[in-house]
Amino acid sequence: MKTFFHCLLFLFALTLQSAAQKNLPKFGKVDKVDLEMIDCDFDKGAAALVLIDWGSIYYDRGTVGFSVFKTVYKRRTRIKILKERGLTEADIEIPYYTHNNEEKIFSIEANTYNLDESGKVQTTEVKKSSIYSKKIDNYHSKMILAFPEVKVGSIIEYSYTVERETYNLRDWYFQGRIPVRYSEYELKVPQIFRFSVQAAVVDSIEDNQKIIDESISMDEGFYQTKSLKSNYIMHNLPGIKDEPFMGSPKDYMQHLEFQMSQINYNDGRVVDIRTTWKQVVKKELMERDDFGLQLNKKVSGAEGLLEKANKIIDPVSRMNFIYDHVRKNISWNDDDDIYTQYGISKAWENKTGNMADINLLLIKLLTDANLHATPILFSTRMHGLVTPLYPNVDQFNTVQAHVSFDDKYYVLDATNKLTNYKLVPEKVVNSNGFLVTGESGKWIPVVSGKSLYKVMAATQGIIDAQGNMAGNSYVNCYEYARIKRCEELAKSKEKFKDDYFLNPYASLKIDDISINNVESDSLPLEQKIKFNVPLRGTGDYLYFSINLFSDLEKNPFVAKDRLSDVDFGVNQEYLLFGNYTIPAEFSFDGVPENMTMVTSDGTVSFNRNIQVEDNLLNVRISVEFKKTFYPVGSYDEFAEFYKKLIDKLNEQVVIKKKAV
């Protein structure tokens, strides 16, 4: 199993190696062999394949009065569609930064390629009318490309250029969700700039570097400089597939990250331009109208709410009163962002907004109610890990409210209708958050404490002489288990019923199901099930499972190898109680043994206690996961234990018909 390594290198101190760059086919020149391809030879069964992903960045003169230099970024991508499910790879959106016209996108070309009936390559150009820009918010837009004639077997290709008034280099991802046959990043960097590069690669990477002479056009003429030209190339990278209980796939993609550190001028001056968290807090957060300045605005119409809140003496109850009002009355538009889209006043007025609109509104109202509320930034588990040593606001995708008291704190997300104020939101629990406080902010761990994912199932089953079990089961889901089930119940009650109570059990039928406490987030989600199931058997023997409605029926960790760490998010606890009565004509012939099983590090435990008295069997089973994160390096041991765990849970009780 490969393990990622991260190393910090200095861009201009890399050992120079020579590597012959392969000549790429020109834009529009497609090999017929690629159009006839039906599978990826190094990632069998892939839905699509990136044939070419080429990027380049160089420096040119900046806009007078704005910047001395600008970067010019060129990108060209060619993708082969292999399966029906790969057609979505032709839905191309190119995000770019539009505030003050700091980033411009142009020179867009795009084609679809197919083979006609005679076997000739047919090119269909994407017309200008099918290329359009869509505004995301006041700072961001995306260019959308609508490719015609795309079908299984097609190749799409597009290229574009982006100019930005910045010194900074773009990061480069060699790997993605679909396999990549060839990926190359070309840099031309004037030697007055000093960058650090963080490389996250495990496969072989070609790097070809040399010093070149070039001139950059300036207002006063041409700026002569020496530049370092670097070409980084990787081949045949399989796609990063989803794995059970995986964090962000992006965390496992091979890539390069860059950060500018210095400018060394020809006159001997050295200017340190490394971004600091202090600069991020001031310039990119608190001085922006769509973030920090929102907290200075008055929310017209909220006076009545604040008057009621300020009459509540207990501060935690006051906090919860405001939190409940915002999350129940302001609707989220499903847009994750740390910057407001409409502003907190409009969000209050229109009863809708994005993540920042709603949570900055919440912070403002809590502050006006004399509570200590502060914005806290996160990268959610599915968005990817953050690097505290890399001051960059783009690492975050959500802002929430951090409310502190003398001896405890709460993290609130008012876009979440299901999470009780006592629970840290599941998407960010047990991670690090960046608290926007003071001059430089503060990194803090945000943990679940004693809260966990807890399922308790109690079943009473009565088996008749014909081998049918009729039963009643009571399933209570607490805390994070409650949230997950409520979310799935809201999507589809039928699918919820199938996924939890029918699909895991062959032949089981539900006679009735009732669900209580859906609206009461302080109570467990209660599910009452009335069921019947015919027992399987051979001759005089019948057998049945005591692992009913536990949420642990199947093993998700069946893959021999795994790329990613196992990340449950929160600790887990499962309790299973059973009371089973067999008919007088039968006796117990085989009963699972009482046992305790624990991992070598003590973080996962399984305990089973079974008692038999005459024709009655009582069961108590507990399973605990006392750790949320299991690194990929220990996957073999973890997967083996999990297999034993599921096997033990699914052991059958055997009963035998008595001799007459």
C-alpha positions as CSV (number, residue, x, y, z in Angstrom):
1,M,0.0,0.0,0.0
2,K,1.4,3.4,-1.0
3,T,1.6,6.1,1.6
4,F,1.7,9.8,0.7
5,F,4.7,11.9,1.7
6,H,4.8,15.6,1.9
7,C,8.1,17.4,1.5
8,L,8.9,21.1,1.5
9,L,11.3,22.1,-1.3
10,F,12.6,25.4,-2.4
11,L,11.7,25.9,-6.0
12,F,15.1,27.4,-7.0
13,A,17.1,24.8,-5.0
14,L,15.8,21.7,-6.7
15,T,18.4,19.4,-8.2
16,L,18.2,19.9,-12.0
17,Q,17.3,16.8,-13.9
18,S,16.9,16.4,-17.6
19,A,13.8,14.6,-18.9
20,A,12.7,14.6,-22.5
21,Q,9.3,16.2,-22.8
22,K,7.1,14.3,-25.1
23,N,5.7,16.1,-28.1
24,L,1.9,16.5,-27.4
25,P,-0.5,16.4,-30.3
26,K,-1.7,19.9,-31.3
27,F,-5.2,21.1,-30.3
28,G,-7.7,19.6,-32.7
29,K,-5.3,16.8,-33.8
30,V,-6.9,13.6,-32.4
31,D,-5.6,10.1,-32.9
32,K,-8.1,7.6,-34.3
33,V,-6.8,5.0,-31.9
34,D,-8.0,7.1,-28.9
35,L,-11.5,7.4,-30.4
36,E,-11.6,3.6,-30.9
37,M,-10.5,3.0,-27.3
38,I,-13.1,1.2,-25.1
39,D,-11.3,0.9,-21.8
40,C,-8.4,2.4,-19.8
41,D,-5.5,0.0,-19.7
42,F,-4.2,1.2,-16.3
43,D,-7.6,1.7,-14.6
44,K,-10.0,-0.9,-15.9
45,G,-13.7,0.0,-16.0
46,A,-13.1,3.7,-15.6
47,A,-16.0,5.9,-16.8
48,A,-13.8,8.4,-18.6
49,L,-10.1,9.1,-19.1
50,V,-8.1,12.3,-19.2
51,L,-5.8,11.9,-22.2
52,I,-4.0,15.2,-21.8
53,D,-4.0,17.7,-19.0
54,W,-1.5,20.5,-19.7
55,G,-1.0,23.7,-17.9
56,S,1.4,26.5,-18.1
57,I,2.0,29.8,-16.2
58,Y,4.3,32.7,-16.9
59,Y,4.7,36.4,-16.0
60,D,3.8,39.5,-18.0
61,R,3.5,43.1,-17.1
62,G,0.7,44.1,-14.9
63,T,-1.9,46.8,-15.2
64,V,-0.6,50.3,-14.6
65,G,-1.5,51.5,-11.1
66,F,-2.5,48.1,-10.0
67,S,0.4,45.7,-10.1
68,V,3.9,45.5,-11.7
69,F,3.5,41.8,-12.8
70,K,0.6,39.6,-13.7
71,T,0.4,35.9,-14.2
72,V,-0.8,34.3,-17.5
73,Y,-2.2,30.8,-17.0
74,K,-3.0,28.5,-19.9
75,R,-4.8,25.3,-19.6
76,R,-5.6,22.5,-22.1
77,T,-7.6,19.4,-21.3
78,R,-8.6,16.4,-23.5
79,I,-11.1,13.8,-22.1
80,K,-12.2,10.4,-23.5
81,I,-15.8,9.3,-22.6
82,L,-15.7,5.5,-21.9
83,K,-19.0,4.7,-20.2
84,E,-22.5,6.1,-19.9
85,R,-21.8,7.4,-16.4
86,G,-18.8,9.3,-17.8
87,L,-20.9,11.6,-19.8
88,T,-21.0,14.0,-16.8
89,E,-17.3,14.7,-17.5
90,A,-18.4,16.8,-20.4
91,D,-20.1,19.2,-18.1
92,I,-17.3,21.7,-17.9
93,E,-17.3,24.7,-15.6
94,I,-14.2,26.9,-15.2
95,P,-14.3,29.1,-12.0
96,Y,-12.6,32.4,-12.0
97,Y,-12.3,35.5,-9.7
98,T,-14.1,38.6,-11.0
99,H,-13.8,41.2,-8.2
100,N,-12.4,44.4,-9.7
101,N,-11.6,42.5,-12.9
102,E,-8.6,41.0,-11.2
103,E,-8.9,37.8,-13.3
104,K,-9.9,37.6,-16.9
105,I,-10.6,34.5,-18.9
106,F,-10.4,34.5,-22.7
107,S,-9.1,32.6,-25.8
108,I,-11.6,29.7,-25.1
109,E,-11.6,26.9,-27.7
110,A,-13.6,23.7,-27.4
111,N,-14.4,20.7,-29.6
112,T,-16.2,17.4,-29.6
113,Y,-14.6,14.5,-31.6
114,N,-16.4,11.4,-32.9
115,L,-15.9,8.8,-35.6
116,D,-18.4,8.9,-38.4
117,E,-19.8,5.9,-40.2
118,S,-16.8,5.7,-42.5
119,G,-14.4,5.7,-39.6
120,K,-13.2,9.3,-40.1
121,V,-12.7,11.7,-37.3
122,Q,-15.5,14.2,-37.2
123,T,-14.9,17.5,-35.3
124,T,-17.8,19.5,-33.9
125,E,-16.9,23.0,-32.6
126,V,-18.4,24.4,-29.5
127,K,-20.0,27.6,-30.7
128,K,-19.6,30.9,-28.9
129,S,-23.3,30.8,-28.0
130,S,-22.6,27.6,-26.1
131,I,-19.9,29.3,-24.0
132,Y,-21.2,31.7,-21.4
133,S,-20.4,33.1,-18.0
134,K,-22.5,32.7,-14.9
135,K,-22.1,34.9,-11.8
136,I,-21.6,32.9,-8.5
137,D,-21.3,35.9,-6.1
138,N,-19.8,39.4,-6.1
139,Y,-16.3,38.0,-6.3
140,H,-16.6,34.8,-8.3
141,S,-18.1,33.6,-11.6
142,K,-17.8,30.4,-13.7
143,M,-17.5,29.9,-17.5
144,I,-19.7,27.2,-18.7
145,L,-19.0,25.1,-21.8
146,A,-21.8,23.1,-23.4
147,F,-20.4,20.4,-25.7
148,P,-22.5,19.1,-28.5
149,E,-22.7,15.6,-29.9
150,V,-21.2,14.0,-26.8
151,K,-21.8,10.2,-26.4
152,V,-20.0,7.1,-25.2
153,G,-16.8,7.0,-27.3
154,S,-16.5,10.7,-27.8
155,I,-13.5,12.9,-27.0
156,I,-13.9,16.4,-25.8
157,E,-11.1,19.0,-25.7
158,Y,-10.9,22.6,-24.4
159,S,-8.4,25.2,-23.8
160,Y,-8.4,28.7,-22.3
161,T,-6.2,31.5,-20.9
162,V,-6.6,33.3,-17.6
163,E,-4.8,36.5,-16.7
164,R,-4.6,37.6,-13.1
165,E,-3.1,40.6,-11.3
166,T,-1.0,38.5,-8.9
167,Y,2.4,37.2,-8.2
168,N,1.2,33.8,-7.0
169,L,1.4,30.5,-8.8
170,R,-1.5,28.2,-9.1
171,D,-1.4,24.8,-7.5
172,W,-1.4,21.8,-9.8
173,Y,-3.3,18.5,-9.4
174,F,-1.9,15.7,-11.5
175,Q,-4.5,13.3,-10.3
176,G,-8.3,13.5,-10.2
177,R,-11.5,11.4,-9.8
178,I,-11.0,9.8,-13.3
179,P,-7.7,8.4,-14.5
180,V,-5.1,10.7,-16.1
181,R,-2.8,9.4,-18.9
182,Y,-0.6,12.5,-19.2
183,S,-0.4,15.5,-17.0
184,E,2.2,18.3,-17.3
185,Y,2.7,21.7,-15.6
186,E,5.1,24.2,-17.1
187,L,6.4,27.2,-15.2
188,K,8.4,30.1,-16.2
189,V,9.3,32.1,-13.2
190,P,11.6,35.2,-13.1
191,Q,14.5,34.6,-10.7
192,I,13.6,37.7,-8.7
193,F,10.8,35.6,-7.2
194,R,11.3,33.0,-4.6
195,F,8.6,30.3,-4.0
196,S,8.3,27.2,-1.9
197,V,6.7,24.2,-3.2
198,Q,5.0,21.4,-1.2
199,A,4.9,18.2,-3.2
200,A,2.4,15.5,-2.4
201,V,3.4,12.7,-4.8
202,V,4.1,9.0,-4.5
203,D,4.6,8.0,-8.1
204,S,7.5,8.9,-10.3
205,I,7.5,12.5,-11.4
206,E,9.7,13.9,-14.2
207,D,11.1,17.4,-13.8
208,N,13.1,19.2,-16.4
209,Q,14.5,22.6,-15.4
210,K,16.7,25.1,-17.0
211,I,17.6,28.8,-16.8
212,I,16.4,30.9,-19.8
213,D,16.8,34.5,-20.8
214,E,13.6,36.4,-21.4
215,S,12.2,39.9,-21.5
216,I,8.9,41.0,-20.0
217,S,7.1,44.0,-21.5
218,M,7.0,47.0,-19.2
219,D,5.7,50.5,-19.5
220,E,9.3,51.8,-19.7
221,G,10.3,49.2,-22.2
222,F,11.4,45.6,-21.6
223,Y,12.5,44.1,-18.4
224,Q,15.3,41.7,-19.0
225,T,15.5,38.8,-16.6
226,K,16.6,35.2,-16.2
227,S,13.8,32.8,-15.5
228,L,13.7,29.2,-14.3
229,K,11.6,27.1,-16.7
230,S,10.3,24.0,-15.1
231,N,8.3,21.1,-16.5
232,Y,6.7,18.6,-14.1
233,I,5.2,15.5,-15.8
234,M,3.4,12.5,-14.5
235,H,1.9,9.5,-16.4
236,N,-0.8,6.9,-16.0
237,L,-2.4,7.9,-12.7
238,P,-5.5,5.9,-11.7
239,G,-8.6,7.9,-10.6
240,I,-9.3,8.4,-6.9
241,K,-12.3,6.3,-6.2
242,D,-14.8,6.8,-3.3
243,E,-14.1,4.5,-0.4
244,P,-16.4,3.9,2.7
245,F,-15.8,6.4,5.4
246,M,-13.4,8.4,3.3
247,G,-12.7,12.1,3.8
248,S,-12.1,14.4,0.8
249,P,-10.8,12.5,-2.3
250,K,-8.7,15.7,-2.9
251,D,-6.5,14.9,0.1
252,Y,-5.3,11.8,-1.7
253,M,-4.6,13.3,-5.2
254,Q,-1.0,13.8,-6.1
255,H,-0.3,17.5,-6.5
256,L,2.0,20.4,-6.1
257,E,1.3,23.5,-3.9
258,F,3.1,26.8,-4.2
259,Q,3.6,29.7,-2.0
260,M,5.5,32.9,-2.7
261,S,8.1,34.0,-0.1
262,Q,10.4,36.7,-1.4
263,I,11.1,39.2,-4.2
264,N,14.9,39.7,-4.8
265,Y,15.3,42.9,-6.8
266,N,18.3,43.6,-9.0
267,D,19.4,46.5,-6.8
268,G,19.9,44.1,-3.9
269,R,16.7,44.7,-2.1
270,V,14.9,41.6,-0.6
271,V,11.2,41.9,0.2
272,D,9.5,39.2,2.2
273,I,6.0,38.9,0.8
274,R,4.9,35.7,2.6
275,T,1.2,36.0,3.5
276,T,0.5,35.8,7.2
277,W,-2.7,35.0,9.0
278,K,-2.7,38.5,10.3
279,Q,-3.0,39.8,6.8
280,V,-5.6,37.2,6.0
281,V,-7.7,38.3,9.0
282,K,-7.4,42.0,8.2
283,K,-7.6,42.2,4.4
284,E,-9.5,39.1,3.4
285,L,-11.9,38.9,6.2
286,M,-12.6,41.8,8.6
287,E,-12.2,44.6,6.1
288,R,-14.4,43.0,3.4
289,D,-17.9,44.1,3.0
290,D,-19.1,40.6,2.5
291,F,-17.6,39.3,5.7
292,G,-16.3,41.4,8.7
293,L,-18.1,44.6,7.8
294,Q,-21.4,42.7,7.8
295,L,-21.1,42.4,11.6
296,N,-21.3,46.2,11.9
297,K,-24.6,46.4,10.1
298,K,-27.9,46.9,11.8
299,V,-30.5,44.2,11.2
300,S,-33.7,46.2,10.8
301,G,-36.8,44.3,12.1
302,A,-34.9,42.2,14.6
303,E,-35.6,44.4,17.5
304,G,-38.6,42.3,18.7
305,L,-36.5,39.1,18.7
306,L,-33.7,40.8,20.6
307,E,-36.1,42.2,23.2
308,K,-37.4,38.7,23.9
309,A,-33.9,37.2,23.9
310,N,-32.5,39.8,26.4
311,K,-35.3,38.9,28.9
312,I,-33.8,35.4,29.1
313,I,-31.4,35.4,32.1
314,D,-29.6,32.1,31.4
315,P,-27.1,32.9,28.6
316,V,-27.1,29.4,27.1
317,S,-30.9,29.5,26.9
318,R,-30.7,32.9,25.3
319,M,-28.2,31.6,22.7
320,N,-30.4,28.7,21.9
321,F,-33.5,30.9,21.6
322,I,-31.8,33.0,18.9
323,Y,-30.2,30.0,17.2
324,D,-33.6,28.2,17.0
325,H,-35.3,31.3,15.5
326,V,-32.7,31.8,12.8
327,R,-32.4,28.2,11.7
328,K,-36.2,27.7,11.7
329,N,-37.0,30.9,9.9
330,I,-34.2,31.6,7.5
331,S,-33.8,29.1,4.6
332,W,-30.5,28.0,3.2
333,N,-30.0,28.1,-0.6
334,D,-27.5,25.2,-0.4
335,D,-24.6,27.5,-1.2
336,D,-21.5,26.9,0.9
337,D,-19.4,30.0,1.1
338,I,-17.5,32.0,3.7
339,Y,-18.6,35.3,2.0
340,T,-22.1,36.6,2.0
341,Q,-24.2,36.6,-1.2
342,Y,-26.9,39.1,-0.2
343,G,-25.8,40.4,3.1
344,I,-27.2,39.7,6.6
345,S,-29.9,42.4,6.3
346,K,-31.2,41.0,3.1
347,A,-31.1,37.5,4.4
348,W,-33.2,38.6,7.4
349,E,-35.6,40.5,5.2
350,N,-36.0,37.8,2.5
351,K,-35.7,34.8,4.9
352,T,-33.1,33.1,2.7
353,G,-29.3,33.2,2.0
354,N,-26.1,31.3,1.6
355,M,-24.0,29.8,4.4
356,A,-22.3,33.1,5.3
357,D,-25.5,35.2,5.0
358,I,-27.2,33.0,7.6
359,N,-24.3,32.3,10.0
360,L,-23.0,35.9,10.0
361,L,-26.5,37.0,10.7
362,L,-26.6,34.6,13.6
363,I,-23.4,35.9,15.0
364,K,-24.6,39.5,14.7
365,L,-27.8,38.7,16.6
366,L,-26.0,36.8,19.3
367,T,-23.6,39.7,19.8
368,D,-26.5,42.1,20.0
369,A,-27.9,39.8,22.7
370,N,-24.7,40.4,24.8
371,L,-23.2,37.0,24.0
372,H,-19.6,36.4,22.9
373,A,-20.0,35.1,19.4
374,T,-17.2,34.9,16.8
375,P,-16.9,33.7,13.2
376,I,-15.1,30.4,12.9
377,L,-13.9,29.0,9.6
378,F,-13.7,25.4,8.6
379,S,-12.9,23.2,5.7
380,T,-15.6,20.5,5.9
381,R,-14.6,16.8,6.0
382,M,-15.6,16.4,2.3
383,H,-13.9,19.6,1.2
384,G,-10.4,18.5,2.5
385,L,-7.7,19.1,5.0
386,V,-6.4,22.5,5.9
387,T,-2.7,23.5,6.3
388,P,-2.3,26.0,9.2
389,L,1.2,26.8,7.9
390,Y,-0.2,27.9,4.6
391,P,-2.2,31.2,5.2
392,N,-4.8,31.1,2.5
393,V,-8.5,31.8,3.0
394,D,-9.3,29.6,0.0
395,Q,-8.8,26.5,2.2
396,F,-12.1,27.1,3.9
397,N,-15.6,26.5,2.6
398,T,-17.8,27.2,5.6
399,V,-18.2,29.8,8.3
400,Q,-20.1,29.1,11.5
401,A,-20.7,30.7,14.9
402,H,-18.4,30.0,17.9
403,V,-20.1,31.1,21.1
404,S,-17.9,31.0,24.2
405,F,-18.8,31.1,27.9
406,D,-16.5,30.9,30.9
407,D,-16.2,27.1,31.0
408,K,-17.4,25.9,27.6
409,Y,-18.1,26.7,24.0
410,Y,-20.7,25.9,21.3
411,V,-20.3,25.8,17.5
412,L,-23.5,26.6,15.7
413,D,-24.6,26.3,12.1
414,A,-28.0,27.8,11.5
415,T,-28.3,26.3,8.0
416,N,-28.7,22.9,9.7
417,K,-32.3,22.3,10.8
418,L,-31.5,19.0,12.6
419,T,-28.5,19.7,14.8
420,N,-29.2,20.5,18.5
421,Y,-27.1,23.3,19.9
422,K,-25.3,20.9,22.1
423,L,-23.8,19.0,19.1
424,V,-20.9,20.3,17.0
425,P,-22.1,20.1,13.4
426,E,-21.2,16.7,11.9
427,K,-19.4,18.1,8.9
428,V,-16.8,19.8,11.0
429,V,-16.7,17.9,14.3
430,N,-13.3,16.6,15.5
431,S,-11.4,18.9,13.2
432,N,-9.5,22.2,13.5
433,G,-11.3,25.5,13.0
434,F,-9.8,29.0,12.4
435,L,-11.4,31.4,15.0
436,V,-11.5,34.9,13.5
437,T,-10.4,36.7,16.6
438,G,-7.8,39.3,17.5
439,E,-5.3,40.4,14.9
440,S,-4.1,37.0,13.7
441,G,-6.9,34.6,14.4
442,K,-6.5,31.4,16.3
443,W,-6.5,27.7,15.4
444,I,-8.6,25.6,17.8
445,P,-9.6,22.0,17.9
446,V,-13.4,21.5,17.8
447,V,-14.3,18.1,19.4
448,S,-17.4,16.1,19.9
449,G,-16.8,15.6,23.7
450,K,-19.1,12.8,25.0
451,S,-21.5,13.1,22.0
452,L,-21.4,10.2,19.6
453,Y,-23.2,8.1,17.0
454,K,-25.4,5.9,19.0
455,V,-27.9,3.2,18.0
456,M,-29.9,1.1,20.5
457,A,-32.2,-1.7,19.2
458,A,-34.4,-3.9,21.4
459,T,-36.3,-6.8,19.7
460,Q,-38.9,-9.2,21.0
461,G,-39.5,-12.2,18.7
462,I,-41.9,-15.1,19.1
463,I,-41.4,-18.1,16.8
464,D,-44.3,-20.4,16.1
465,A,-44.3,-24.2,15.4
466,Q,-44.4,-23.5,11.6
467,G,-41.1,-21.6,11.8
468,N,-42.3,-18.1,11.5
469,M,-41.1,-15.3,13.7
470,A,-43.4,-12.4,14.6
471,G,-41.7,-9.5,16.4
472,N,-41.6,-6.0,17.6
473,S,-38.5,-3.9,17.7
474,Y,-37.8,-0.5,19.2
475,V,-34.8,1.4,17.6
476,N,-33.6,4.6,19.2
477,C,-31.0,6.7,17.5
478,Y,-29.2,9.3,19.5
479,E,-27.1,12.4,18.7
480,Y,-25.2,12.0,15.4
481,A,-27.1,8.8,14.5
482,R,-30.4,10.7,14.9
483,I,-29.2,13.4,12.6
484,K,-28.1,11.0,9.8
485,R,-31.4,9.1,9.9
486,C,-33.5,12.3,10.0
487,E,-31.7,13.6,7.0
488,E,-32.4,10.4,5.1
489,L,-36.0,10.2,6.3
490,A,-36.5,13.8,4.9
491,K,-35.3,12.7,1.5
492,S,-37.5,9.6,1.1
493,K,-39.6,7.7,3.7
494,E,-39.8,4.7,1.4
495,K,-36.0,4.5,0.8
496,F,-35.4,5.0,4.5
497,K,-37.7,2.1,5.3
498,D,-36.0,-0.1,2.7
499,D,-32.4,0.8,3.6
500,Y,-32.7,0.3,7.3
501,F,-35.5,-2.3,7.8
502,L,-36.0,-4.4,4.6
503,N,-32.9,-4.6,2.4
504,P,-30.5,-6.0,5.0
505,Y,-32.8,-8.9,5.8
506,A,-33.9,-11.5,3.3
507,S,-37.6,-12.4,3.5
508,L,-38.4,-10.0,6.3
509,K,-41.7,-8.1,6.0
510,I,-42.7,-5.0,7.8
511,D,-46.3,-5.0,9.1
512,D,-46.1,-1.5,10.6
513,I,-43.6,1.2,11.3
514,S,-44.0,4.4,13.3
515,I,-41.4,7.1,13.7
516,N,-41.5,9.6,16.6
517,N,-39.6,12.7,17.8
518,V,-38.6,13.9,14.3
519,E,-39.3,17.5,15.3
520,S,-37.8,17.2,18.8
521,D,-34.0,17.4,18.3
522,S,-33.3,16.9,22.0
523,L,-34.9,13.5,22.0
524,P,-33.7,10.3,20.3
525,L,-35.4,9.4,17.0
526,E,-37.7,6.6,18.0
527,Q,-38.6,3.9,15.4
528,K,-41.2,1.2,16.3
529,I,-41.3,-1.8,13.9
530,K,-43.7,-4.6,13.8
531,F,-42.3,-7.4,11.6
532,N,-42.5,-11.0,10.6
533,V,-40.0,-13.3,8.9
534,P,-40.0,-17.0,8.0
535,L,-37.0,-18.9,9.5
536,R,-34.7,-20.8,7.2
537,G,-34.0,-24.4,7.9
538,T,-33.1,-27.9,6.9
539,G,-35.0,-31.0,8.1
540,D,-35.7,-30.6,11.8
541,Y,-33.4,-27.6,12.2
542,L,-34.3,-23.9,12.0
543,Y,-32.0,-21.0,12.4
544,F,-32.3,-17.2,12.8
545,S,-30.2,-14.1,13.3
546,I,-30.2,-12.0,16.5
547,N,-28.5,-9.1,14.6
548,L,-31.7,-7.2,13.8
549,F,-31.9,-3.5,13.1
550,S,-28.4,-2.9,14.6
551,D,-27.1,-0.8,11.7
552,L,-24.1,-3.2,11.6
553,E,-25.4,-5.9,9.3
554,K,-22.9,-5.6,6.4
555,N,-19.1,-5.1,6.3
556,P,-18.1,-1.9,4.3
557,F,-14.4,-2.7,4.5
558,V,-14.2,-5.7,2.1
559,A,-11.5,-4.2,-0.2
560,K,-8.1,-5.9,0.1
561,D,-6.3,-2.6,-0.4
562,R,-7.3,0.9,0.5
563,L,-6.0,4.4,-0.4
564,S,-7.6,6.5,2.2
565,D,-7.7,6.7,6.0
566,V,-10.9,5.5,7.7
567,D,-12.7,8.6,9.1
568,F,-15.9,7.9,11.0
569,G,-16.1,11.6,12.1
570,V,-17.4,10.7,15.6
571,N,-17.1,7.9,18.1
572,Q,-19.8,5.2,17.9
573,E,-21.8,3.0,20.2
574,Y,-24.2,0.2,19.3
575,L,-26.4,-1.6,21.8
576,L,-28.5,-4.6,20.9
577,F,-31.0,-6.3,23.1
578,G,-33.1,-9.3,22.2
579,N,-35.7,-11.5,23.8
580,Y,-36.7,-14.6,21.7
581,T,-39.2,-17.3,22.5
582,I,-39.2,-20.6,20.6
583,P,-42.2,-23.1,20.5
584,A,-42.4,-25.9,23.0
585,E,-41.8,-28.4,20.2
586,F,-38.3,-27.1,19.7
587,S,-35.1,-26.8,21.8
588,F,-32.0,-24.7,21.4
589,D,-29.3,-26.7,19.5
590,G,-26.7,-24.0,18.8
591,V,-26.2,-20.7,20.5
592,P,-23.4,-18.1,19.8
593,E,-20.9,-18.1,22.7
594,N,-20.5,-15.4,25.2
595,M,-17.4,-13.4,24.4
596,T,-15.4,-10.2,24.4
597,M,-13.3,-9.1,21.5
598,V,-11.0,-6.0,21.5
599,T,-8.5,-4.6,19.0
600,S,-4.8,-4.5,20.0
601,D,-5.0,-0.7,20.7
602,G,-8.3,-1.1,22.7
603,T,-10.2,1.3,20.6
604,V,-12.8,-1.1,19.2
605,S,-14.6,-3.6,21.4
606,F,-17.3,-6.2,21.0
607,N,-19.1,-7.8,23.9
608,R,-21.9,-10.5,23.7
609,N,-23.8,-12.1,26.5
610,I,-26.5,-14.7,25.8
611,Q,-28.6,-16.5,28.4
612,V,-30.9,-19.5,27.7
613,E,-33.7,-20.6,30.0
614,D,-36.1,-23.3,28.8
615,N,-37.5,-21.9,25.5
616,L,-36.4,-18.3,26.1
617,L,-33.2,-16.7,24.8
618,N,-32.0,-13.3,26.1
619,V,-29.3,-11.3,24.2
620,R,-27.2,-8.3,25.1
621,I,-24.5,-7.1,22.6
622,S,-22.5,-3.9,22.7
623,V,-20.0,-2.6,20.1
624,E,-17.9,0.5,20.7
625,F,-15.6,2.6,18.5
626,K,-13.6,4.8,20.8
627,K,-11.6,6.5,18.1
628,T,-12.8,8.4,15.0
629,F,-9.8,8.0,12.8
630,Y,-7.9,4.9,11.7
631,P,-4.9,5.6,9.4
632,V,-4.5,3.7,6.2
633,G,-1.3,2.2,7.5
634,S,-3.2,0.1,10.0
635,Y,-6.0,-0.8,7.5
636,D,-5.1,-4.5,7.2
637,E,-5.5,-5.0,11.0
638,F,-8.6,-2.9,11.2
639,A,-10.3,-4.6,8.3
640,E,-9.5,-8.0,9.7
641,F,-11.0,-7.1,13.0
642,Y,-14.1,-5.6,11.4
643,K,-14.6,-8.8,9.4
644,K,-14.5,-10.8,12.6
645,L,-16.9,-8.4,14.2
646,I,-19.5,-8.6,11.5
647,D,-19.1,-12.4,11.3
648,K,-19.7,-12.7,15.1
649,L,-22.7,-10.3,14.9
650,N,-24.3,-12.4,12.2
651,E,-23.8,-15.8,13.8
652,Q,-27.1,-17.8,13.8
653,V,-29.1,-19.3,16.6
654,V,-30.0,-22.9,15.7
655,I,-33.1,-24.6,17.1
656,K,-34.1,-28.3,16.7
657,K,-37.5,-30.0,16.6
658,K,-37.8,-32.3,19.6
659,A,-38.1,-36.0,19.0
660,V,-41.7,-37.3,19.4
